[in-house]
Amino acid sequence: MNLDKDLLSIQQARDLAKRAKEAQRVLAEFTQEKIDAIVKAMRDAALENAESLAKMAIEETKLGVYEDKVTKNRFATENVYQWIKDIKTVGFIREFPERKIYEIAEPMGTIMGITPVTNPTSTVIYKALISLKARDTIVFAPHPKAVNCSKAAADILHEAAVKAGAPEGSILCMDIITKEGSNALMRDPNIDLILATGGSAMVKAAHSSGKPAIGVGPGNVPAYIERSADIRKAVSAILASKTFDNGTVCASEQNVIVDRVISPQVREAFREMGGYFLSPEEASKVEKVIFSSKGLPSPDIVGQTAQFIASKAGISVPPDTIVLIAEPGGVGPNFPLSKEKLSPVLAYFEVEDWQEGCQLCIKVLKTGGLGHTLVIHSQNEDVIREFALKKPAFRILVNTGGTHGAIGLTTGLEPSMTLGCGAMGGGITSDNVGPMHLMNIKRLAYPTMELEFKKRAVPDGRPAEEIAHLEHSRPIETEKTLTEAEIEEIVRRFLKERGLSS
């Protein structure tokens, strides 16, 4: 009997979730040493296959840049591993003796990992590493256009983990992908948490599944170049970030905001380094090809080169062009080029001063990027701190590119491929997500003070009853000393109650 693809997908989701849950029960009992050995073996295998997986990703998805895919794979492997390798995730992980509190790690269970077409292998590597480090197992639901390369990454990691002692079924990946199957995996009773990276619809579905979910919102990153900035360094950082993997990282710059007084020099620097400023008519043509009828980045142009986009829009640009720059004249729904573009296309704005720049950055973030990332290029610490205080973004990057700074490559932020946007961005965390987000923490608590139990007479003269009397909380070692007057009063009441005195 031939079954429809949606039914096959649903059955596969159920089977994989069950296998992963059985494996997690075993993994949960492993020692820290055994977990760390497994994670190291996974890291070694991922590094060895970083180039071949990048090649598979390019061939299957037809987007991005091979060399940058390799860099992503290596970052998701080595940078993430070096950050997490010494983190305690088994047994007693932290102690606070002064408070008499002891923290114990408890794995979440089995994770569903949703991965995007833009980072199909690096996201698998990163999520698998942090999951097993936390003693969780994981089942991946890859993007339909990246099934083969994502599954290949998962299979490589699974083989390495099992050889190092992990139970079979610790890292699994669906390869029959349908909407029905993905939804079935989300709602499967064997799935304990969803770790979602992908389009807004998929992340929304994860949050609506009834399961705990960590999802990330879209990025619409503004980069403000303030008048005190090193202009050439700022422009160079923006271009390096925006062209990395052809702009597919959600933390890449989407809008450049420049103090008007330095705009001529900024424009010149962009032109010298490969930026092409579009005329209003050219910008209109580009706008039509880079967005779908639903107003989202068109799959045809996501991760493609500036030359490809220009050709598709029917315009001619110099052969050294690496980024197209448009001047939309406004921000918001009526100015689509001010939104996330996932391609080497930038919007460009001029402002009078940092106060106006501040307000425009906020407006940009509210146009689809709340809670994500903002970049400021400046040497003025007062302005930098004002931006850090006022902006609705949880990663404020200073004098570095958005792509590399937000994920923790050029900054001290935790290396991560999942960047939380907090409550304002519709998420549960504002952190760069790591293994600590995939664990629960039990706390063993000893008393630091003692509550005193005393016998107290009821004021209306009824018989005395035992009442928890909490006049004062006091340290355990402290004992109360009665005064002579208090002792005399107690004796007097005692004799009176028994009719021994008048």
C-alpha angles and dihedrals in degrees: 000000000000115000125206116254094247091056092047090050093051092049091049091051091053094046095048094046090052093049092048092050091052090050092048092057088060095041092052090067095054122116123243090253092054093046091049092050090052093049091049091051090051091050092051092051093047092051091049091053100037094110098043091049091050089052091051091049093052093046094049102039099031091214137103133022123297096221091049092048087055090050090050092051092049092046092049088050111036102025092045092045094050089051097048104032096091097039113115112233102158129075118329105010104168137018131201103184094174088062094033090236124140122186123215124194119235118185118234092228124231119006129206109216117203111195131193132232090237095061103019101155104024091054091051091051094047096046093046092051096050092042097054091040086060091046092251125131120221139212116197127215102192128198111276091241093052104041099122099048093042092050091047090055092048092048093051091051093045093052092049092047094050092048088054091052106274117140119258110267097036094124117027135165134199116233099178099073123189133142089248092052094048091049090049091053091049092054099037112125090229092062113088103179138010120222103194129192116164144069123349093254093055093046090049090051090052092053090047095049096091090244128106106268138187108202135164127224126223122282123234098170120194118203114202118200106200121201094256093055126117093250100202093047091048094050092044091052092048093050093046089052097042095048095044105117086347094292099302097133111098091224094059117116117269102172131032116205117192136186105249093229092065098032096104091057092044092051091049091051092050091050092048092051098047106279117139119202110217123221115236090260093048091047090053091053092048091048090056094054101040097055129060124225087268092058094251126123106283115247088225093066105029108117095004126129126264089246091054092049093047091050092048089051090050098243131126121232133175114277092244093057112129101163133033114217122201131185105215095178094225147031128241142049093323091056106055094179088067089066132083109294106177090211138080093282122116134191115221128208136175124214134184098233144339093281091059089041089053093055093046092051089053090050091051092050090050088055094076105310108081114155096005122098142320128187127207126187109199145121092210108100093192091058092043091054092047088055091049091052100044108037125096093227129101098210113056105181121197123208095339138093119276097230097051097033098050096050091049101253098118097020137052092254117124109276105250145148092206114068114192119222098196126223093314089059094045096260139114099233137036093202134104095258120245140153093293088066090056095058136069118221123226116200125212107204128191122193118270095183139022127233113218123231115209139174109243131183117233109245097233093064098256116142113292116262132193112262131175100248113201102180092146136353111228140178115277093245095053120096124194117239117207121223122234090252091053091049091049092051092050091051091047093052091046093053092045094051090055096045094248095125138031 
